[in-house]
Amino acid sequence: MNKADHAPPDLNAERARLAKAQAEFAEMEAAVDRGELIPREKARQMIAAAIERVRDKMLAQIDAMMPRLIGATQAEREAMFSDAVHEALKELGDAAEAAFPTNNPEAA
């Protein structure tokens, strides 16, 4: 072992490291307060719930569309499917905006 292995800690460096960590923690807390940062588990739950709503909506479209498909033209069927997909995607976008608002007037 050499002398460096037993050197006392550099108190100034340790204080600087602690001050930096405290400042970073304060910045993260402020970001949470402003709604710019959320815990990973909360984000996961919000995303999973939005995906489940879209899944349920798309599955419900099967039963809703079946009676209308009989006798419909190819163009009408394509329009029904397109409308269903766009409606589900809009719901996903609405859920994402509600969960993670952009607060950006240009995004509206």
DSSP file (Angstrom, degrees, kcal/mol; ACC not computed):
  #  RESIDUE AA STRUCTURE BP1 BP2  ACC     N-H-->O    O-->H-N    N-H-->O    O-->H-N    TCO  KAPPA ALPHA  PHI   PSI    X-CA   Y-CA   Z-CA
    1    1 A M              0   0    0      0, 0.0     2,-0.2     0, 0.0     0, 0.0   0.000 360.0 360.0 360.0 144.0    0.0    0.0    0.0
    2    2 A N    >   -     0   0    0      1,-0.1     3,-1.1     0, 0.0     4,-0.5  -0.544 360.0 -97.7-105.7 176.1    1.2    3.5   -0.7
    3    3 A K  G >  S+     0   0    0      1,-0.3     3,-1.2    -2,-0.2     4,-0.2   0.811 117.5  65.1 -62.5 -32.1    0.6    6.7    1.1
    4    4 A A  G >  S+     0   0    0      1,-0.3     3,-0.9     2,-0.2    -1,-0.3   0.806  93.2  61.8 -63.9 -29.1   -2.3    7.8   -1.2
    5    5 A D  G <  S+     0   0    0     -3,-1.1    -1,-0.3     1,-0.2    -2,-0.2   0.757 112.2  37.1 -67.6 -23.1   -4.3    4.8    0.1
    6    6 A H  G <  S+     0   0    0     -3,-1.2    -1,-0.2    -4,-0.5    -2,-0.2   0.212  85.3 130.3-113.1  12.7   -4.2    6.3    3.6
    7    7 A A    <   -     0   0    0     -3,-0.9     3,-0.1    -4,-0.2    -3,-0.0  -0.429  63.7-111.0 -70.0 140.8   -4.5   10.0    2.8
    8    8 A P        -     0   0    0      0, 0.0    -1,-0.1     0, 0.0    -2,-0.1  -0.352  43.9 -90.2 -67.2 153.1   -7.1   11.9    4.8
    9    9 A P        -     0   0    0      0, 0.0     2,-1.0     0, 0.0     3,-0.1  -0.311  37.6-111.8 -64.4 148.6  -10.1   13.0    2.8
   10   10 A D     >  -     0   0    0      1,-0.2     4,-2.4    -3,-0.1     5,-0.2  -0.727  28.7-162.3 -80.8 104.5   -9.8   16.5    1.2
   11   11 A L  H  > S+     0   0    0     -2,-1.0     4,-2.6     1,-0.2     5,-0.2   0.852  87.0  53.3 -61.9 -37.0  -12.5   18.4    3.2
   12   12 A N  H  > S+     0   0    0      2,-0.2     4,-2.3     1,-0.2    -1,-0.2   0.924 110.9  46.5 -63.9 -42.8  -12.7   21.2    0.7
   13   13 A A  H  > S+     0   0    0      2,-0.2     4,-2.3     1,-0.2    -2,-0.2   0.897 113.0  50.0 -65.6 -39.5  -13.4   18.8   -2.1
   14   14 A E  H  X S+     0   0    0     -4,-2.4     4,-2.3     2,-0.2    -2,-0.2   0.893 110.9  48.9 -66.4 -40.2  -16.0   16.9    0.1
   15   15 A R  H  X S+     0   0    0     -4,-2.6     4,-2.7     2,-0.2    -2,-0.2   0.905 111.6  49.5 -64.8 -40.9  -17.7   20.2    1.0
   16   16 A A  H  X S+     0   0    0     -4,-2.3     4,-2.3     2,-0.2    -2,-0.2   0.909 110.8  49.8 -64.7 -41.5  -17.8   21.2   -2.7
   17   17 A R  H  X S+     0   0    0     -4,-2.3     4,-2.2     2,-0.2    -2,-0.2   0.910 112.5  47.6 -62.6 -43.0  -19.2   17.7   -3.6
   18   18 A L  H  X S+     0   0    0     -4,-2.3     4,-2.6     2,-0.2    -2,-0.2   0.911 111.3  50.3 -64.6 -44.0  -21.9   18.1   -0.9
   19   19 A A  H  X S+     0   0    0     -4,-2.7     4,-2.2     1,-0.2    -2,-0.2   0.901 111.1  49.3 -62.7 -40.8  -22.8   21.6   -2.0
   20   20 A K  H  X S+     0   0    0     -4,-2.3     4,-2.5     2,-0.2    -1,-0.2   0.923 111.5  48.7 -64.3 -44.3  -23.2   20.5   -5.6
   21   21 A A  H  X S+     0   0    0     -4,-2.2     4,-2.3     1,-0.2    -2,-0.2   0.905 111.7  49.5 -62.8 -41.6  -25.4   17.5   -4.6
   22   22 A Q  H  X S+     0   0    0     -4,-2.6     4,-2.3     2,-0.2    -1,-0.2   0.893 111.2  49.3 -65.2 -39.4  -27.6   19.8   -2.5
   23   23 A A  H  X S+     0   0    0     -4,-2.2     4,-2.2     2,-0.2    -2,-0.2   0.913 111.4  49.0 -65.9 -42.7  -27.9   22.3   -5.4
   24   24 A E  H  X S+     0   0    0     -4,-2.5     4,-2.2     2,-0.2    -2,-0.2   0.900 111.3  50.2 -63.6 -40.2  -28.8   19.5   -7.8
   25   25 A F  H  X S+     0   0    0     -4,-2.3     4,-2.5     2,-0.2    -2,-0.2   0.914 109.9  50.1 -63.7 -43.2  -31.4   18.2   -5.4
   26   26 A A  H  X S+     0   0    0     -4,-2.3     4,-2.3     1,-0.2    -2,-0.2   0.890 109.8  51.5 -62.8 -39.5  -32.9   21.6   -4.9
   27   27 A E  H  X S+     0   0    0     -4,-2.2     4,-2.1     2,-0.2    -1,-0.2   0.904 110.2  48.9 -63.7 -41.4  -33.1   22.0   -8.7
   28   28 A M  H  X S+     0   0    0     -4,-2.2     4,-2.2     2,-0.2    -2,-0.2   0.917 110.3  50.6 -65.1 -42.7  -34.9   18.7   -9.0
   29   29 A E  H  X S+     0   0    0     -4,-2.5     4,-2.5     1,-0.2    -2,-0.2   0.909 110.5  49.7 -60.9 -42.0  -37.4   19.6   -6.3
   30   30 A A  H  X S+     0   0    0     -4,-2.3     4,-1.9     1,-0.2    -1,-0.2   0.890 109.1  51.9 -64.0 -39.4  -38.1   22.9   -8.0
   31   31 A A  H  <>S+     0   0    0     -4,-2.1     5,-2.7     2,-0.2     6,-1.0   0.883 109.8  49.5 -65.2 -38.2  -38.7   21.1  -11.3
   32   32 A V  H ><5S+     0   0    0     -4,-2.2     3,-1.3     4,-0.2    -2,-0.2   0.932 109.7  51.4 -64.0 -45.6  -41.1   18.7   -9.6
   33   33 A D  H 3<5S+     0   0    0     -4,-2.5    -2,-0.2     1,-0.3    -1,-0.2   0.845 110.1  49.4 -60.5 -34.6  -42.9   21.8   -8.1
   34   34 A R  T 3<5S-     0   0    0     -4,-1.9    -1,-0.3    -5,-0.2    -2,-0.2   0.517 116.7-115.3 -82.2  -4.8  -43.2   23.3  -11.5
   35   35 A G  T < 5S+     0   0    0     -3,-1.3    -3,-0.2    -4,-0.4    -2,-0.1   0.669  86.2 116.1  79.5  17.2  -44.6   20.1  -13.0
   36   36 A E  S   <S+     0   0    0     -5,-2.7     2,-0.4    -6,-0.2    -4,-0.2   0.575  73.2  40.9 -92.0 -11.3  -41.6   19.6  -15.2
   37   37 A L        +     0   0    0     -6,-1.0    -2,-0.2    -5,-0.1    -1,-0.2  -0.997  63.4 179.2-142.2 130.6  -40.4   16.4  -13.5
   38   38 A I        -     0   0    0     -2,-0.4    -6,-0.0    -3,-0.1     5,-0.0  -0.931  39.7 -89.8-128.8 155.9  -42.4   13.4  -12.2
   39   39 A P     >  -     0   0    0      0, 0.0     4,-2.3     0, 0.0     5,-0.2  -0.315  36.5-119.6 -62.6 147.1  -41.3   10.2  -10.6
   40   40 A R  H  > S+     0   0    0      1,-0.2     4,-2.6     2,-0.2     5,-0.2   0.880 111.9  51.8 -55.1 -44.3  -40.6    7.3  -13.0
   41   41 A E  H  > S+     0   0    0      1,-0.2     4,-2.4     2,-0.2    -1,-0.2   0.892 109.0  50.0 -65.6 -39.3  -43.3    5.1  -11.5
   42   42 A K  H  > S+     0   0    0      2,-0.2     4,-2.4     1,-0.2    -1,-0.2   0.920 111.7  48.8 -64.4 -42.4  -45.9    7.7  -11.8
   43   43 A A  H  X S+     0   0    0     -4,-2.3     4,-2.5     2,-0.2     5,-0.2   0.916 110.8  50.8 -62.2 -43.2  -44.9    8.3  -15.4
   44   44 A R  H  X S+     0   0    0     -4,-2.6     4,-2.6     1,-0.2    -2,-0.2   0.919 111.3  47.9 -60.5 -44.6  -45.1    4.6  -16.1
   45   45 A Q  H  X S+     0   0    0     -4,-2.4     4,-2.3     2,-0.2    -1,-0.2   0.902 112.2  49.2 -64.3 -41.4  -48.5    4.3  -14.5
   46   46 A M  H  X S+     0   0    0     -4,-2.4     4,-2.0     2,-0.2    -2,-0.2   0.911 113.6  45.6 -65.8 -42.3  -49.8    7.3  -16.5
   47   47 A I  H  X S+     0   0    0     -4,-2.5     4,-2.4     2,-0.2     5,-0.2   0.917 112.5  50.8 -67.4 -42.9  -48.5    5.9  -19.8
   48   48 A A  H  X S+     0   0    0     -4,-2.6     4,-2.3    -5,-0.2    -2,-0.2   0.901 110.3  50.0 -61.7 -40.9  -49.8    2.4  -19.1
   49   49 A A  H  X S+     0   0    0     -4,-2.3     4,-2.2     2,-0.2    -1,-0.2   0.902 110.8  49.3 -64.8 -40.8  -53.3    3.8  -18.3
   50   50 A A  H  X S+     0   0    0     -4,-2.0     4,-2.1     2,-0.2    -2,-0.2   0.914 111.7  48.5 -64.9 -42.7  -53.3    5.9  -21.5
   51   51 A I  H  X S+     0   0    0     -4,-2.4     4,-2.6     1,-0.2    -2,-0.2   0.899 110.4  51.9 -64.6 -40.0  -52.3    2.8  -23.6
   52   52 A E  H  X S+     0   0    0     -4,-2.3     4,-2.8     2,-0.2    -1,-0.2   0.900 108.1  51.3 -64.2 -40.2  -55.0    0.7  -21.9
   53   53 A R  H  X S+     0   0    0     -4,-2.2     4,-2.4     2,-0.2    -1,-0.2   0.917 112.1  46.4 -62.6 -42.3  -57.7    3.3  -22.7
   54   54 A V  H  X S+     0   0    0     -4,-2.1     4,-2.6     2,-0.2    -2,-0.2   0.917 112.2  51.0 -66.2 -42.1  -56.6    3.4  -26.4
   55   55 A R  H  X S+     0   0    0     -4,-2.6     4,-2.5     2,-0.2     5,-0.2   0.940 111.6  47.2 -58.6 -48.7  -56.5   -0.4  -26.5
   56   56 A D  H  X S+     0   0    0     -4,-2.8     4,-2.2     1,-0.2    -1,-0.2   0.899 112.2  50.3 -61.1 -41.5  -60.0   -0.6  -25.0
   57   57 A K  H  X S+     0   0    0     -4,-2.4     4,-1.3     2,-0.2    -1,-0.2   0.915 111.5  47.6 -64.2 -42.8  -61.3    2.0  -27.4
   58   58 A M  H  X S+     0   0    0     -4,-2.6     4,-0.7     1,-0.2    -2,-0.2   0.899 112.3  49.0 -67.7 -39.5  -59.9    0.1  -30.4
   59   59 A L  H >X S+     0   0    0     -4,-2.5     4,-0.8     1,-0.2     3,-0.8   0.880 108.5  54.1 -66.6 -36.6  -61.3   -3.2  -29.3
   60   60 A A  H 3X S+     0   0    0     -4,-2.2     4,-1.9     1,-0.2    -1,-0.2   0.813  98.0  65.5 -65.5 -29.1  -64.7   -1.6  -28.8
   61   61 A Q  H 3X S+     0   0    0     -4,-1.3     4,-2.6     1,-0.2     5,-0.2   0.802  91.1  64.3 -64.1 -28.5  -64.6   -0.4  -32.3
   62   62 A I  H <X S+     0   0    0     -3,-0.8     4,-1.9    -4,-0.7    -1,-0.2   0.968 108.0  38.9 -59.2 -53.1  -64.7   -4.0  -33.6
   63   63 A D  H  < S+     0   0    0     -4,-0.8    -1,-0.2     1,-0.2    -2,-0.2   0.875 116.8  51.7 -65.5 -36.9  -68.2   -4.5  -32.2
   64   64 A A  H  < S+     0   0    0     -4,-1.9     4,-0.4     1,-0.2    -1,-0.2   0.854 114.9  41.4 -69.0 -34.5  -69.3   -1.0  -33.1
   65   65 A M  H >X S+     0   0    0     -4,-2.6     4,-1.5    -5,-0.2     3,-0.7   0.784  92.6  82.1 -85.4 -28.3  -68.2   -1.4  -36.8
   66   66 A M  H >X S+     0   0    0     -4,-1.9     4,-0.9     1,-0.3     3,-0.7   0.878  93.7  45.2 -50.8 -50.6  -69.3   -4.9  -37.5
   67   67 A P  H 34 S+     0   0    0      0, 0.0     3,-0.3     0, 0.0    -1,-0.3   0.848 113.7  51.3 -64.5 -29.7  -72.9   -4.2  -38.3
   68   68 A R  H <4 S+     0   0    0     -3,-0.7    -2,-0.2    -4,-0.4    -3,-0.1   0.700  99.1  65.3 -78.9 -18.9  -72.0   -1.1  -40.4
   69   69 A L  H X< S+     0   0    0     -4,-1.5     3,-1.8    -3,-0.7     2,-0.3   0.818  78.0  95.5 -73.2 -30.0  -69.5   -3.1  -42.5
   70   70 A I  T 3< S+     0   0    0     -4,-0.9     3,-0.1    -3,-0.3     0, 0.0  -0.461 104.0   1.8 -65.8 122.6  -72.2   -5.3  -44.1
   71   71 A G  T 3  S+     0   0    0     -2,-0.3    -1,-0.3     1,-0.3     2,-0.2   0.394  99.6 133.8  82.6  -3.3  -73.1   -3.8  -47.4
   72   72 A A    <   -     0   0    0     -3,-1.8    -1,-0.3     1,-0.1     2,-0.1  -0.500  56.4-117.7 -78.6 148.8  -70.6   -1.0  -47.1
   73   73 A T     >  -     0   0    0     -2,-0.2     4,-2.6    -3,-0.1     5,-0.2  -0.305  29.4-103.6 -75.4 167.2  -68.4   -0.2  -50.1
   74   74 A Q  H  > S+     0   0    0      1,-0.2     4,-2.7     2,-0.2     5,-0.2   0.921 124.2  50.8 -56.9 -45.0  -64.6   -0.5  -49.9
   75   75 A A  H  > S+     0   0    0      1,-0.2     4,-2.2     2,-0.2    -1,-0.2   0.887 110.3  49.2 -62.6 -40.0  -64.3    3.3  -49.6
   76   76 A E  H  > S+     0   0    0      2,-0.2     4,-2.4     1,-0.2    -1,-0.2   0.905 111.2  49.2 -67.0 -41.2  -66.8    3.3  -46.7
   77   77 A R  H  X S+     0   0    0     -4,-2.6     4,-2.6     2,-0.2     5,-0.2   0.933 111.2  49.8 -62.9 -44.7  -65.0    0.5  -44.9
   78   78 A E  H  X S+     0   0    0     -4,-2.7     4,-2.7     1,-0.2    -2,-0.2   0.904 110.9  49.8 -60.3 -41.1  -61.7    2.3  -45.3
   79   79 A A  H  X S+     0   0    0     -4,-2.2     4,-2.8     2,-0.2    -1,-0.2   0.898 109.8  51.0 -65.1 -40.6  -63.2    5.5  -44.0
   80   80 A M  H  X S+     0   0    0     -4,-2.4     4,-2.4     2,-0.2    -2,-0.2   0.937 113.6  44.1 -62.4 -46.5  -64.7    3.7  -40.9
   81   81 A F  H  X S+     0   0    0     -4,-2.6     4,-2.6     2,-0.2     5,-0.2   0.918 113.8  50.4 -65.1 -42.3  -61.3    2.1  -40.1
   82   82 A S  H  X S+     0   0    0     -4,-2.7     4,-2.7    -5,-0.2     5,-0.2   0.933 111.3  48.4 -61.1 -45.5  -59.5    5.4  -40.7
   83   83 A D  H  X S+     0   0    0     -4,-2.8     4,-2.5     1,-0.2    -1,-0.2   0.913 111.6  50.2 -60.7 -42.6  -62.0    7.3  -38.4
   84   84 A A  H  X S+     0   0    0     -4,-2.4     4,-2.1     2,-0.2    -2,-0.2   0.919 112.8  45.7 -63.5 -44.1  -61.6    4.6  -35.7
   85   85 A V  H  X S+     0   0    0     -4,-2.6     4,-2.6     1,-0.2    -2,-0.2   0.928 113.8  48.6 -65.5 -44.8  -57.8    4.7  -35.8
   86   86 A H  H  X S+     0   0    0     -4,-2.7     4,-2.3    -5,-0.2    -2,-0.2   0.879 110.5  51.6 -64.3 -37.0  -57.7    8.5  -35.8
   87   87 A E  H  X S+     0   0    0     -4,-2.5     4,-2.1    -5,-0.2    -1,-0.2   0.914 111.5  46.8 -64.6 -42.5  -60.2    8.7  -32.9
   88   88 A A  H  X S+     0   0    0     -4,-2.1     4,-2.1     2,-0.2    -2,-0.2   0.904 113.1  49.1 -66.0 -40.8  -58.0    6.3  -30.8
   89   89 A L  H  X S+     0   0    0     -4,-2.6     4,-2.5     2,-0.2    -2,-0.2   0.872 109.2  52.6 -66.9 -36.1  -54.9    8.2  -31.7
   90   90 A K  H  X S+     0   0    0     -4,-2.3     4,-3.0     2,-0.2    -1,-0.2   0.917 108.6  50.4 -64.1 -42.0  -56.6   11.5  -30.7
   91   91 A E  H  X S+     0   0    0     -4,-2.1     4,-2.6     2,-0.2    -2,-0.2   0.905 110.1  50.2 -62.6 -40.0  -57.5   10.0  -27.3
   92   92 A L  H  X S+     0   0    0     -4,-2.1     4,-2.5     2,-0.2    -2,-0.2   0.925 112.1  47.6 -63.0 -43.8  -53.9    8.9  -26.8
   93   93 A G  H  X S+     0   0    0     -4,-2.5     4,-2.5     2,-0.2    -2,-0.2   0.905 112.1  49.5 -63.2 -42.0  -52.7   12.4  -27.7
   94   94 A D  H  X S+     0   0    0     -4,-3.0     4,-2.4     2,-0.2    -2,-0.2   0.908 111.7  48.9 -62.8 -41.5  -55.3   13.9  -25.3
   95   95 A A  H  X S+     0   0    0     -4,-2.6     4,-2.4     2,-0.2    -2,-0.2   0.904 111.4  49.4 -64.9 -40.6  -54.2   11.5  -22.5
   96   96 A A  H  X S+     0   0    0     -4,-2.5     4,-3.0     2,-0.2    -2,-0.2   0.911 112.0  48.2 -64.8 -41.6  -50.6   12.4  -23.1
   97   97 A E  H  < S+     0   0    0     -4,-2.5    -2,-0.2     2,-0.2    -1,-0.2   0.890 112.6  48.7 -66.4 -38.8  -51.3   16.1  -23.0
   98   98 A A  H  < S+     0   0    0     -4,-2.4    -2,-0.2    -5,-0.2    -1,-0.2   0.898 118.2  40.3 -66.8 -39.3  -53.4   15.7  -19.8
   99   99 A A  H  < S+     0   0    0     -4,-2.4    -2,-0.2     1,-0.2    -1,-0.2   0.870 132.7  22.5 -76.3 -37.3  -50.6   13.7  -18.2
  100  100 A F  S  < S-     0   0    0     -4,-3.0    -1,-0.2    -5,-0.2    -2,-0.2  -0.604  82.1-161.1-132.2  70.5  -47.7   15.7  -19.5
  101  101 A P        -     0   0    0      0, 0.0    -3,-0.1     0, 0.0    -4,-0.1  -0.214  10.8-150.6 -58.1 140.9  -49.0   19.2  -20.4
  102  102 A T        -     0   0    0      2,-0.1    -5,-0.0    -5,-0.0     6,-0.0   0.768  10.6-154.1 -82.8 -25.2  -46.7   21.1  -22.7
  103  103 A N        +     0   0    0      1,-0.2     3,-0.1     2,-0.1    -1,-0.0   0.817  52.9 131.2  53.0  29.9  -47.7   24.6  -21.3
  104  104 A N    >>  -     0   0    0      1,-0.1     3,-1.7     2,-0.0     4,-0.6  -0.939  51.1-158.6-117.2 109.5  -46.6   25.8  -24.8
  105  105 A P  G >4 S+     0   0    0      0, 0.0     3,-0.7     0, 0.0    -1,-0.1   0.781  94.0  58.8 -58.6 -26.7  -49.2   28.1  -26.5
  106  106 A E  G 34 S+     0   0    0      1,-0.2    -3,-0.0     2,-0.1    -2,-0.0   0.746  96.7  62.0 -73.7 -22.5  -47.7   27.2  -29.9
  107  107 A A  G <4        0   0    0     -3,-1.7    -1,-0.2     1,-0.2    -4,-0.0   0.663 360.0 360.0 -77.9 -15.0  -48.4   23.5  -29.3
  108  108 A A    <<        0   0    0     -3,-0.7    -1,-0.2    -4,-0.6    -2,-0.1   0.475 360.0 360.0 -77.0 360.0  -52.1   24.1  -29.2
